[in-house]
Amino acid sequence: MKQNITLALDQEILKAARVYAAQQGTSISALLAENLREKVEQQRHYEQSRQIALALLDQAWSLGGSGIGDRETLHDRSALR
């Protein structure tokens, strides 16, 4: 269901918008509706990506390696002598 809204614009902007819409072969209303649809869709995609990224941050990531072992092994200097 479509619904009309009222928008207040400066006359200069309105004139330029009419010319631009005419050049595009559409109306100011259609231009604004498409622009708002794109912005809302971008926001939805951003929010979905954000939720996925946050969920991934909560997971443990294996960075490889085998750990450092115990204290004695870690501080063994016999190989350096």
Summary of the structure (lengths in Angstrom):
residues: 81
radius of gyration: 29.7
end to end distance: 82.3
largest distance: 85.6
contacts: 115
relative contact order: 0.05
helix: 63%
strand: 0%
